[in-house]
């Protein structure tokens, strides 16, 4: 495996991880908003 191949794999992995992190972050924000709304509705 050449340096270029390893570099490409690392770059692809970084992109995937960043996308996963963004999706996770958005999910958490949506869940938090939903929880706040449900809590306020109950009050």
URNOR-V156799 format. One record per pair of residues at least 24 apart in sequence whose C-alpha atoms are under 6 Angstrom apart, sorted by the first residue. I is the first residue (numbers start at 1). J is the second residue. D is the distance in Angstrom with one decimal. If there is no record, write none. Layout:
BEGIN
I	J	D
I	J	D
END
This chain:
BEGIN
none
END
